[in-house]
Each structure stands twice: as structure tokens, then as C-alpha cells.
């Protein structure tokens, strides 16, 4: 979804090629893309992906590399191999890792005295089962789209989660697991851009309807000045270069945010552009090493939705064909949550081919709503950074990349 937004933000002004291991990646189906290149999976075989990427960049064909998802973790770790050949706005690995890791982000919030729900970090089953202040969330250190997050309401649910995590090897004493009480307020997200620790843009929005895994299916842009200040403090403390986003809950009565986790990668560039703040072009200029000026404060109250993503999420929640057809009809008629709202994924006037993924997904779900599970698993598996992949990237870095990637 982030990559599709980047196409809308940058496609009319730049020539774009896409790297993806899947021939069914939705950005392949875009009139804004010149070429799709099939590459190895960065999370299943990081060394092969790195080798493929470096060889491609050595051709001198490209000016900017724009990591849109968690491959930023690998790019940052080996940026010395990449930056001689292309411009890329990426933070130093030590700074980036503090935002990618849920445990490190919790420690960072504590260091900076920024608000967060009550949080505890454990390493084994005994420590996990000792915590009985229900309800709370159990989170593995590295996971994407909610894959490694479980909510526990009582002791029985805790035992089931402990069994699952222990079976997966996440409670072996090496990995860190974050326990976190529910935050207070409405769910929000803030994206920030930094140039060597200097804040040059923030865009925040309220998640009106989160989907499975916390996806933003419905949003409305907001402006929380205190969040801008907190983002500035984080970026300055880390001397961060590039972009990251933080998820938080905002208590409207007290005006207090509580941060739950962060991700050091691209956020909603096109949504920000619709609100009057050109995040996409700013990131390109940062990648090229240009000095940039702060972006204007985005407009509040701009509503957005991601229509076919909503259909996947509703199907995952058990929606019938009739319910899904009703959602299709309401989106076409711009009724309900779709009224006065911008579709961030399917925009036929700007990109006629964008109707293909939406049509294909909708047809599949109407034929078999249960297919949503396969769509979700394959999509998230393609761009996520699970614990094993993060460890493999760190171990590859410790050993040094293969000679042909040097």
C-alpha cells in the first residue's frame, strides 16, 4: 500500500522501476511504472537480494533508491555498498534499529520521557506468565502488520499465547518480548522526515477504522502540535536521516498521546500530498543530497480510504458475499465512510491500470471470501520483517556480504 501511494506521489514527475519478488505485486499493474524487475526476497534470502540490488545499481541507470517497506533494514545495514551508486535517504543502522525494534523503541521513549502505555520487556515464559495485569498486548520484537502481536484478556488466553510463542522459539531467552497495556484515546499515526536530525516535515492522521493488523483503512488528517514536538525530539536524539512513522493513541480530553511502536520507513506520501505537504518529492530531494526547507503544515480534515484493502479486512473478519457486495456498492456511490473521501489505492484517472488489482481482489473475494486469508498471508509475508529475517540480516552483516556484493 505504501508503494502504491509513492507511485501516485512521484509517478507523474519521475521515471519509476519497481523491484519485487512477486509477479502479482500490485505496483506492477500501474501505468506509472516503466518496468517491473523480479528480485529475490529480501526477508527470505537477504544476501541474494543485496547482490541483485547492488549489481542493478552498478549499471548507473538510477538516481534514487526508494525503499518503501521493511527492506530499509537491510539497505541501512549495507548502505556503504549502496550509496556509492545511487542516492538514498536512509539513517545509520544504529539509529534505524532503535525504531525497528519494539523493545528498543520502548527504551527510547523511556530515555526521552515520552508518553507510552505501561510496558514491560521479558525474555522467557516464566517472566511472561508472571505478568497478570490484564488486559495487555504481547509483542515479539520484530513483526509487521500485527503478525507478532496478541491481546490477552485473562490467564487462559495468556497460557495459549505462551504456548504459541514458546513453540515458535520466541521465549528462548535470546529474543525480547514486549508486554504493553492498552493505550488511551483514538488510534493515530504520524510520519516525520528528517535531514540529519533536523525535522523537515510531519504528517499525522486519525485512523477512523483500523483493519486487521492495524492497517489504516479509513483516515482523517489531524494536527497534534505536541506530536510534532515529540517527533522532533526523537529525530534530533537519533540524528535521524530519512523518514519514519510512529503509531500512537491520542486522548482528546487531555491532549496527551501515548506511543505504542514505530517503523523507520516510508509512510503515506500521497495522502500527505493531498493535504498540501509534498512528502514524496521531499524524500527524493533528500536522497539526492539536496538541502531542503521545512514542509508546510498539512491540511486537517482530509478523509481517505483504501477500498479493496477494506474488503480484504472485512472478509478476514467473516463478512459474507452480500456484505462485500454492499461495500462495493457504497464505495462506488461514495456513501457512508466513502463520502467525501479519497481512495488512496485505486485512482483510474491518474493510473488506469490501478483498477486491475482492485477488480482482481474483489472478484476473488466475492467468489471465495475465505481467500482473504491467503491474500493477507502472502502480501504481508512479502514485505514484512519477521524476527528470523532481522536476525539473518544482522548475522550477514557480522560475517560480511559475499565477495560479489562488495
C-alpha positions in Angstrom: 0.0 0.0 0.0 2.9 2.4 0.8 4.5 1.6 -2.6 1.2 2.4 -4.4 0.9 5.7 -2.7 4.5 6.5 -3.7 3.6 5.9 -7.3 0.8 8.4 -7.2 3.0 10.9 -5.4 6.0 10.6 -7.7 4.9 8.8 -10.9 3.8 11.9 -12.8 7.2 13.6 -12.3 9.7 10.7 -12.3 10.6 7.5 -14.2 10.0 4.6 -11.9 11.0 0.9 -12.0 9.8 -1.5 -9.3 11.7 -4.3 -7.6 9.5 -7.1 -6.2 9.8 -10.9 -5.9 6.1 -11.5 -6.7 4.8 -11.3 -10.2 1.4 -10.4 -8.7 2.7 -7.3 -6.8 0.1 -4.6 -7.2 2.5 -1.9 -8.3 3.4 -4.0 -11.3 -0.1 -3.1 -12.6 0.4 0.6 -13.0 0.7 2.9 -15.9 3.1 5.0 -13.7 5.7 2.2 -13.7 8.2 1.8 -16.6 9.5 -1.7 -15.7 9.0 -4.4 -13.1 12.1 -6.4 -12.1 11.7 -9.6 -10.3 14.2 -9.9 -7.5 14.9 -12.4 -4.7 13.0 -12.0 -1.4 14.9 -9.7 0.9 13.5 -11.4 4.0 14.0 -15.0 2.9 17.4 -14.5 1.2 18.9 -11.1 2.1 22.3 -11.9 0.6 20.8 -12.7 -2.8 18.6 -9.6 -2.6 21.6 -7.5 -1.7 23.6 -8.9 -4.5 20.8 -8.4 -7.0 20.3 -4.8 -5.9 24.0 -3.8 -5.9 24.5 -5.2 -9.4 21.5 -3.4 -10.7 22.6 -0.1 -9.2 26.1 -0.5 -10.5 24.7 -0.1 -14.0 24.3 3.6 -13.3 20.8 3.7 -14.6 19.2 5.1 -11.5 19.4 8.3 -9.5 17.4 7.4 -6.4 16.6 4.2 -4.5 13.3 4.5 -2.5 12.8 1.6 -0.1 9.0 1.6 0.6 8.8 -1.2 3.3 10.9 -3.1 5.7 13.8 -3.8 3.2 15.0 -0.4 4.6 16.5 -2.5 7.5 18.8 -4.4 5.0 19.5 -1.2 3.0 20.6 0.7 6.1 22.8 -2.2 7.3 24.7 -2.3 4.0 24.3 1.3 2.9 28.1 1.6 2.3 27.6 -0.8 -0.6 24.7 1.1 -2.0 25.3 4.8 -1.6 28.3 4.9 -4.0 25.9 4.0 -6.8 22.6 5.8 -6.0 21.0 8.4 -3.8 19.1 7.1 -0.8 17.7 8.8 2.3 18.5 6.3 5.0 19.5 6.6 8.6 22.5 5.0 10.2 21.7 1.4 11.2 22.1 2.0 14.9 19.5 4.8 14.8 17.2 2.9 12.5 17.3 -0.2 14.6 16.1 1.6 17.6 12.8 2.3 15.8 12.5 -1.0 14.1 12.8 -3.0 17.3 9.7 -2.7 19.6 11.8 -3.3 22.7 14.4 -0.6 21.7 11.6 1.8 20.8 10.1 1.3 24.3 13.5 2.0 25.8 13.9 5.1 23.6 10.6 6.5 24.8 11.7 5.9 28.4 15.0 7.7 27.8 13.3 10.8 26.3 10.5 10.7 28.8 7.8 10.5 26.1 4.4 9.1 27.0 3.6 5.4 26.4 1.3 2.8 28.0 2.8 0.8 30.8 5.4 -1.5 29.2 7.5 -4.5 30.3 10.2 -6.4 28.4 10.6 -10.2 29.0 12.7 -13.0 27.6 11.2 -16.3 28.8 7.9 -18.0 29.6 8.2 -17.6 33.4 8.6 -13.8 33.1 5.7 -13.7 30.6 3.3 -15.7 32.8 4.3 -13.7 35.9 2.7 -10.6 34.5 -1.1 -10.7 35.2 -2.3 -7.1 34.9 -4.9 -7.9 32.2 -5.7 -6.9 29.6 -2.4 -6.3 27.7 -0.7 -6.9 24.4 2.2 -9.4 23.9 4.5 -8.4 21.0 7.5 -10.1 19.6 10.4 -7.7 19.0 10.2 -7.8 15.2 6.9 -8.2 13.4 4.8 -6.5 10.7 1.1 -5.8 10.3 0.2 -7.3 13.7 1.6 -10.8 12.8 3.5 -11.0 16.1 1.0 -9.2 18.3 -1.6 -10.9 20.6 -4.0 -9.4 23.0 -4.6 -11.3 26.3 -7.6 -10.7 28.5 -7.1 -13.4 31.1 -4.9 -16.2 32.4 -6.3 -18.8 30.0 -5.5 -16.6 26.9 -2.1 -15.9 28.4 -1.3 -19.7 28.6 -2.4 -20.1 25.0 -0.2 -17.2 23.8 2.7 -18.5 26.0 2.4 -22.0 24.3 2.3 -20.4 20.9 5.3 -18.1 21.5 7.3 -20.9 23.2 6.6 -23.3 20.3 7.8 -20.6 17.8 11.1 -20.2 19.8 10.3 -16.6 20.8 10.7 -17.3 24.5 14.1 -18.9 24.3 15.9 -16.2 26.4 17.6 -14.7 23.3 14.6 -12.8 22.0 12.8 -9.9 23.7 9.1 -9.8 24.0 7.2 -6.6 24.8 4.2 -6.6 27.1 2.1 -3.4 26.9 -1.1 -2.2 28.4 -3.7 -0.8 26.0 -3.2 2.9 25.3 -5.9 5.5 25.9 -7.6 7.5 23.2 -8.1 7.2 19.5 -5.7 5.5 17.2 -3.4 7.8 15.1 -0.2 7.7 13.2 2.5 10.4 12.5 5.1 10.3 9.7 8.2 12.5 10.0 11.0 13.4 7.6 14.5 14.4 8.9 17.6 15.8 7.3 20.5 14.7 9.5 18.5 15.2 12.7 16.6 18.3 11.5 12.8 18.0 11.3 11.6 19.0 7.8 8.0 17.6 7.8 5.3 15.8 9.8 2.0 14.4 8.7 -0.4 12.9 11.2 -3.8 11.4 10.8 -6.5 9.7 12.9 -7.2 6.0 12.0 -11.0 6.0 11.8 -11.3 2.3 11.0 -8.3 0.1 11.6 -8.2 -3.1 9.7 -6.6 -6.5 10.5 -3.1 -5.9 11.8 -3.8 -2.3 12.5 -3.9 -1.2 8.8 -5.3 2.2 8.2 -8.4 1.6 6.1 -10.1 4.9 6.9 -8.2 8.1 7.9 -8.8 11.7 8.5 -5.8 14.1 8.7 -5.3 15.9 12.0 -2.8 18.3 13.5 -1.4 17.5 17.0 1.4 20.0 17.8 2.6 18.0 20.8 3.2 15.1 18.5 5.3 17.3 16.2 7.4 18.3 19.1 7.8 14.6 20.2 8.9 13.6 16.7 11.4 16.4 16.6 12.9 15.2 19.9 13.2 11.6 18.6 14.8 12.6 15.3 17.3 15.0 17.0 18.2 12.5 19.6 19.0 9.8 16.9 20.4 12.3 14.4 18.0 10.6 12.1 18.2 11.0 8.3 15.2 9.9 6.2 11.7 9.1 7.3 9.9 7.2 10.0 6.4 6.9 11.4 5.1 6.3 14.9 1.7 4.8 15.9 0.0 6.4 18.9 -3.3 6.9 20.7 -4.5 10.4 21.4 -6.6 11.3 24.3 -8.8 14.2 23.1 -9.8 15.2 26.6 -6.2 15.6 28.0 -4.4 16.3 24.7 -2.0 13.5 25.6 -0.6 11.0 23.1 0.7 7.5 24.0 3.2 6.0 21.6 3.0 2.2 21.0 5.5 1.5 18.3 7.4 3.0 15.3 8.7 2.0 11.9 11.7 3.6 10.2 10.4 3.6 6.7 8.2 5.5 4.3 4.7 6.5 5.3 1.6 7.8 3.4 3.3 10.1 0.8 0.3 10.6 -1.4 -2.1 11.1 1.5 0.3 13.9 2.7 0.4 15.3 -0.8 -3.4 15.5 -0.9 -3.2 17.5 2.4 -0.8 20.0 0.8 2.6 18.6 2.0 4.7 17.1 -0.7 6.4 14.3 1.2 7.3 12.3 -1.8 9.3 15.0 -3.6 11.0 16.0 -0.3 12.3 12.4 0.1 13.6 12.4 -3.4 15.5 15.6 -2.8 16.9 14.3 0.5 18.0 11.2 -1.4 19.9 13.3 -3.9 21.7 15.2 -1.1 19.9 18.5 -1.6 19.3 20.9 1.3 15.5 21.1 1.9 13.3 23.6 3.6 10.6 22.5 6.1 7.3 21.5 4.5 4.0 23.4 5.3 1.7 22.0 7.9 -0.7 19.6 6.2 -4.4 20.5 6.0 -6.6 19.0 8.6 -9.9 17.2 7.9 -8.9 15.4 4.7 -10.6 12.0 4.7 -9.2 8.9 3.0 -9.9 5.2 2.5 -8.3 2.2 0.9 -11.3 0.4 -0.7 -10.1 -3.0 -1.7 -8.0 -3.3 1.4 -11.2 -2.7 3.4 -12.8 -5.6 1.5 -9.9 -7.9 2.4 -10.2 -6.9 6.1 -14.0 -7.3 6.2 -13.6 -10.8 4.6 -11.0 -11.7 7.2 -13.5 -10.7 9.9 -16.1 -13.1 8.4 -18.0 -10.9 6.0 -20.5 -12.6 3.7 -20.6 -12.1 -0.1 -23.7 -9.9 0.4 -21.8 -7.7 2.9 -18.9 -7.4 0.5 -21.2 -6.5 -2.4 -22.7 -3.8 -0.2 -19.3 -2.4 0.4 -18.5 -2.3 -3.3 -21.8 -0.5 -4.0 -21.3 2.0 -1.2 -17.8 2.8 -2.4 -19.0 3.3 -6.0 -21.8 5.5 -4.8 -19.5 7.3 -2.3 -21.8 6.6 0.6 -21.1 6.2 4.3 -17.4 6.1 5.1 -16.6 6.7 1.5 -18.4 10.0 1.3 -16.1 13.0 0.6 -13.1 10.6 1.0 -10.1 10.0 -1.3 -9.3 6.4 -2.4 -5.6 6.0 -1.8 -5.2 2.7 -3.7 -7.4 2.9 -6.8 -7.3 6.1 -8.9 -8.2 5.3 -12.5 -7.9 8.9 -13.7 -4.3 9.1 -12.6 -3.5 5.4 -13.2 -6.0 3.4 -15.3 -4.2 0.1 -14.5 -4.9 0.6 -10.8 -8.3 -0.8 -11.4 -6.8 -4.2 -12.1 -5.6 -5.1 -8.6 -8.9 -3.8 -7.1 -11.0 -5.7 -9.6 -9.0 -8.9 -9.2 -9.1 -8.8 -5.4 -12.8 -8.0 -5.3 -13.7 -10.8 -7.8 -11.6 -13.3 -5.8 -13.3 -12.3 -2.5 -16.8 -12.5 -4.0 -16.0 -15.9 -5.3 -14.5 -17.1 -2.1 -14.4 -14.7 0.9 -12.1 -17.2 2.7 -9.4 -16.4 0.1 -8.7 -13.2 2.2 -6.5 -15.3 4.5 -4.3 -16.3 1.6 -4.1 -12.7 0.3 -3.2 -11.4 3.7 -0.6 -14.1 4.4 1.1 -13.8 1.0 1.1 -10.0 0.9 2.4 -9.4 4.5 4.9 -12.2 4.1 6.3 -10.5 1.0 7.2 -7.2 2.7 7.4 -8.0 6.4 10.5 -8.2 8.6 10.0 -11.1 11.0 12.3 -12.0 13.8 14.2 -14.6 11.8 14.8 -12.2 8.9 16.1 -9.4 11.2 18.5 -11.9 12.8 19.7 -13.2 9.4 20.4 -9.6 8.2 22.4 -8.9 11.4 24.3 -12.2 11.0 25.0 -11.5 7.4 26.4 -8.1 8.3 28.6 -9.6 11.0 30.0 -12.1 8.6 30.3 -9.6 5.8 28.5 -9.8 2.5 29.5 -12.2 -0.2 32.6 -11.1 -2.3 30.5 -10.4 -5.4 28.4 -7.9 -3.4 31.4 -5.9 -2.2 
